[in-house]
Amino acid sequence: MEVTVNNWNDFLKKAEEIAESLRNGNKDQQLWYRGHHKIGYKLQPSLLRYHEGVQQEEKLFEKYKETLDSDESLQRNPWAILLEMQHYRVPTRLLDWTEVLGVAVYFAITPKFDEACIYILNPFELDRISRGPDQDNTNDRLIKVPNGDDSFNFDILPA
């Protein structure tokens, strides 16, 4: 749903209305927010914004691991390394979201903006939908890791 507002008060009112509808009656349901300073920007991880980014992911990952203490890198979960890479603006498959509307607003209007926009997502609803109707819906985990395996495969992203 796309909504246009012309002032701060209308924005806050509309953001709360949308958030309320996404919470499905659960006022404590946590939502995620993402701000863009141009409405035309895609919701796309930085890795996918580069020509042959997917093909370079493993090289970037291994190069970053070389900067870590060797004992530390062996013991760290690959997802934790990806999170750290993302924090330091290394292109990754991850897309930053925040639980704070104000943080999303900051990224939408900084340093300058043309047609700022804020995305609002109920991650638990997305998880439920992505599992499909035949999946076990009793587990509240947002990210499912098959067989407790916390590794990942560099080949899972589309080329």
C-alpha positions in Angstrom: 0.0 0.0 0.0 1.4 3.4 -1.0 0.3 6.5 0.9 1.3 10.1 0.3 1.4 12.6 3.1 2.3 16.3 3.0 3.3 17.1 6.6 4.8 15.6 9.7 1.5 15.2 11.7 -0.2 13.5 8.8 2.9 11.2 8.4 2.8 10.2 12.1 -1.0 9.6 12.0 -0.8 7.5 8.8 2.3 5.5 10.0 0.4 4.6 13.2 -2.7 3.6 11.3 -0.6 1.3 9.0 1.3 -0.1 11.9 -1.9 -0.9 13.8 -3.3 -2.7 10.8 -0.1 -4.7 10.3 -0.1 -5.8 13.9 -3.3 -7.8 13.4 -4.8 -6.7 16.7 -1.7 -7.5 18.7 -0.5 -4.0 19.9 2.7 -5.5 21.2 3.7 -7.0 17.8 7.1 -5.7 16.8 7.4 -4.2 13.3 10.4 -3.4 11.2 11.0 -0.1 9.3 13.2 0.9 6.5 13.7 4.4 5.1 14.7 5.3 1.5 15.4 8.9 0.3 14.0 8.0 -3.1 10.7 6.1 -3.6 12.1 4.5 -6.7 14.8 2.6 -4.9 14.3 -1.2 -4.7 14.3 -3.1 -1.5 17.5 -4.8 -2.5 20.6 -5.9 -0.5 23.8 -4.0 -1.4 25.4 -7.1 -2.8 22.7 -7.3 -5.5 23.3 -3.6 -6.5 26.6 -4.5 -8.1 27.4 -6.1 -11.4 28.3 -9.7 -10.6 27.9 -9.0 -6.8 26.6 -12.5 -6.1 29.6 -14.0 -7.8 31.9 -11.8 -5.6 30.2 -12.6 -2.3 32.4 -15.5 -1.2 35.5 -13.5 -2.1 34.3 -10.6 -0.1 33.5 -12.9 2.8 36.9 -14.6 2.8 38.8 -11.3 2.4 36.9 -9.9 5.4 37.6 -13.0 7.4 41.4 -12.4 6.7 41.1 -9.2 8.7 39.9 -11.1 11.8 42.1 -12.8 14.3 42.5 -16.4 13.0 41.2 -18.0 16.2 38.3 -15.6 16.3 37.2 -16.2 12.7 37.3 -20.0 13.1 34.9 -19.8 16.1 32.5 -17.3 14.8 29.2 -18.1 13.2 29.2 -17.1 9.4 26.0 -15.1 9.9 27.7 -13.1 12.7 30.5 -12.3 10.3 28.0 -11.2 7.6 26.3 -9.0 10.2 29.6 -7.4 11.0 30.4 -6.9 7.3 27.1 -5.2 6.8 27.8 -2.9 9.8 31.0 -1.8 8.1 29.3 -1.3 4.8 30.8 -4.3 3.0 28.2 -5.4 0.4 26.2 -8.4 1.7 23.0 -10.3 1.1 21.5 -8.6 4.2 19.0 -5.8 4.1 19.0 -3.4 7.1 15.7 -2.9 8.9 15.1 -1.2 12.2 12.5 -1.6 15.0 12.6 2.2 15.5 10.5 4.4 13.1 12.7 7.4 13.8 15.8 5.6 12.6 14.0 4.8 9.3 12.9 8.5 9.0 16.6 9.5 9.5 17.7 7.3 6.6 14.8 8.5 4.5 15.7 12.2 4.8 19.5 12.1 5.2 21.6 13.6 3.6 19.0 14.9 1.2 15.8 13.5 -0.1 13.7 13.8 -3.2 10.7 11.5 -2.6 11.4 9.9 0.8 9.6 6.8 1.7 9.3 4.5 4.7 8.6 0.7 4.4 6.8 -1.0 7.3 7.0 -4.7 7.6 5.5 -7.3 10.0 8.4 -9.8 10.0 6.3 -12.5 11.8 3.6 -12.3 9.2 6.2 -12.5 6.4 7.7 -15.5 8.1 4.2 -17.1 8.4 3.4 -16.5 4.7 6.8 -17.7 3.5 6.4 -21.0 5.3 3.3 -21.7 3.4 0.0 -23.4 4.5 1.5 -26.9 4.9 4.3 -25.9 7.2 4.3 -26.2 11.0 3.1 -22.8 12.2 3.6 -23.5 15.9 7.3 -22.4 15.9 7.6 -18.7 16.4 11.2 -18.5 15.1 11.6 -15.9 12.5 14.5 -17.5 10.8 14.4 -21.2 10.4 17.7 -23.0 10.2 17.4 -26.6 8.8 18.6 -29.3 11.2 20.2 -26.8 13.5 22.9 -26.0 10.9 23.8 -22.4 11.2 26.0 -22.3 8.1 25.0 -21.0 4.8 25.6 -21.7 1.2 26.9 -19.0 -1.1 25.0 -20.5 -3.9 21.5 -19.7 -2.5 21.2 -16.2 -4.0 20.0 -15.9 -7.6 22.8 -15.0 -10.1 
